Each structure stands twice: as C-alpha cells, then as structure tokens.
Amino acid sequence: VRWTVAEELPDKDNHTILVMKTTRWIRVVGPPELMIWDGEGAMASDEAKTWATRWNIELVIKPKDKKAWIAERHHEILRCQLHRTQSQLQADNIAAEFSDILAESVLAKNSMLSTGQGTPYQSLFGRTPRLLPQIEDVVGEARMQDESGMDGLRHVHRLRQISVGSAVSAMAEHRLRLADRSRTPL
C-alpha cells in the first residue's frame, strides 16, 4: 500500500529503531510478512533478527551499496515535502516544531499519493481524511486564539495547507523527473 511512517529519532541505536518500528508500525497496522532493509547496521544485529522472528517477519537486508529503490523514491518525495514546507513556514514567519511538520507531511503524503486504486490512507483505513478545514473552522479558531492567547495552535491550519501543497509539488516534481528519464517513441 506504500504506507509511510516517519519519526525523528535521537540516535541509530538498535533498540531505538526497533521500538519505533514496533510502536509506529506494528502496533498500528500489524507486522508485515516481509521487511526489506537497505543495509542499516541496526537491522543486521542479533537483536533485530530476534525481534523479526518474534513478529514472524522475514527480514531481508540488501547488500552494501544496493538500495530498496521504491522506498528510496518515497523517501525523496518526503524529503522534498519537508524542505518545501519548512521553507514556506519560514517565508510566512511561522514557527513550528519539526515533529509537527514531519507528521503533517507524512499525513499529506499518505492521503494524496495515488497508488493503484487509491491512496495509502484509503488502502489502510478505507476512507479519505478531511485534509483542509472548512473556512468557518479557520475563522473560529483565529477568533478563539485572539481571546484565549493559546500558543502552538495559531497556525495549525496553515501548516496543514502548506503540507498538502508541498505534497502535491513534490509528487509532481517526482513524476516529471521520471517522465524526463523515460523514452517516448516518436
């Protein structure tokens, strides 16, 4: 389904990576039958092999200098989204935590990337999330913010709008690069 999960980790320790995989992936959508890894040392450890066995996951580690290209393409789309979102937030003079930017970017990617018959979000949950708020919600939130003075929520809808826009741009740019590389018969 091409579902994307991303989290900023404090380190590349085996335990840290395995905990993230368990909490952010397995406990949400269940264990995959097969996991292809691109040679990251943490997944080549005995601890990772034991973890994979416990979850009944076939762990395939690509040889050095071999990449899991589908995953790499999706990482590039997410990276592009993140950079575009951060640049736009900076241009709009909006402060946001990286964890919030990452979460919104992942949601936008999972909700908008077409894969076969739908999006990863539709494939996993069977529905389409409401990505952009009704205009009344935005006005009401701004009014409430002015009265209450709550920090951290003032630009939540703008962050979502920027994330969705950056997802569209990143995916379009990726498709254009693929089209440029393909041969078109005349």
Helices and strands as residue ranges (DSSP letters): H 14-21, I 22-26, H 27-29, E 34-37, G 41-44, H 46-54, E 58-61, H 69-91, H 98-112, H 120-125, H 135-148, H 156-181
